[in-house]
Amino acid sequence: MKMIPEPLFPKDFLFGGSSSAFQAEGAYDEHGRGRSVIDMLLRNEKLADYKVAVDHYHRFEEDIKLMHEAGLRAYRFSMSWSRILPEGNGEINMAGIEFYDKVINLLLKYKIEPVVTIYHFDYPQGLVDQYQGWLSRQSIEDYVHYASVLFKHFGDRVKYWLTINEQDHVIHLPERLGIKREMTDKEIDKIATQASYHMCVATAKAIKLCHEMVENGKIGPAMNPMIGIPASMKPEDVQAAIDYNEIASYYLLDMHCKGIFSPIYKKYLLDRGIFPQIEEADLEEMRTHPPDFIGVNYYMAKTIEHSSETEIKHRGKGVIKQEEAGIYKIVSNPHIPVSEWGWEICAPGLKMVIMEIFNRYNLPVLITENGLGALDELTEDKQIDDEYRIRYLSDHLKQLKECIDMGYPVIGYCLWSFMDLISGHDGMGKRYGLVYINRSNSDLMDLARIKKKSYHWYANVIATNGAEL
Ligand code: BG6
């Protein structure tokens, strides 16, 4: 009997890894870098801060060489806005340009495609001081100016661009917008929707500019959909999951790709008195300049039940709203395992997201983040046996492969993260990398790079073009 060979990934499939500037670079006050809102965060003293991070600024050559050895075809990283424009606008810091020039040139030498995120959480503090940053319409012009500086200096070599990382996440964390005063939940929501609207306009303008300035440039947002799965077969739970997906995820893609406030999102904003100030011409600009692809950061699913509450007393823990009065609430799911941090690990959710994005927007997807945070342990003989991470990545890659085999367009897979980074909320206590960085929260140690078991596994996945997952 003839064996049907396992389908492989396309030959030009971008197997890669991801990072972000503030979580990797360090060198927070070197060579003219200005302050970002992240530098101004009060850190719990038990957690690592971002001053040194994993010292990528000084060790990028070693790090990129490790990427090359693993056979990476793409590296997604962000540029630090305040390293390039220390005040967020105004004078360019040429030392910042030179640093990223070196990074890009080395990647290209090794045939690793640079995928650049223009802004990944580290908004310049200068713009907050000048006019409250994203809360002001002025933020649009400054973002677009910053993007134009990047396109001008790097557009000859960088062809894949990401506009804003996880807009929906950042708008709900006032301190990441640089706003530190005490606020009620309603005030936070109002600020969030106005900031989000400005980001949508800025995104459309940056897309337009990228197409004008970068030959063959491709650009899109990096979204963070946490797919909502109905908690039961009850029609009201199924509807609640649909509503959750609209309000928590697709509302934003409807803005970016279609230039519309979807009906349910509009009603949601009006009911709560948080509809932003808009200009009609902005929506037209979004319609005329949709993204070329959608970046997807996928980590988890959420299980959704109908909520019959008429009023919610409190937003709930963290940035994800646990409940929306009269619409949905997030519940646990006996069929889905959770990580140590309570994240619902659901590989099939990745397939659901890819299919839904294609069906709704007819656009390809680039996976810009996917990975497992864990407290890896270095053994005495300097090994990290992270079999759990291999399982997680393998399960997700299998879903991706099924999408590709069916014909859904997927450009690449940049896992989070190539090397350990400072986790947003858990410092060095939660590692995602394929490469271990020898430092703890309180001790920089020697910052040595040590390949984990998952590093070797991923190298083989790439070498076999996905035949051995
Ligand atoms: C994404 C961010 O939300 O999730 C990354 O883009 C972040 O910056 C990653 O590190 C994982 O989250 P955390 O909080 O576990 O580091």
Residues whose N, C-alpha, C, O or C-beta is under 5 A from the ligand:
A	BS01	BG6	G373 S423 G424 H425
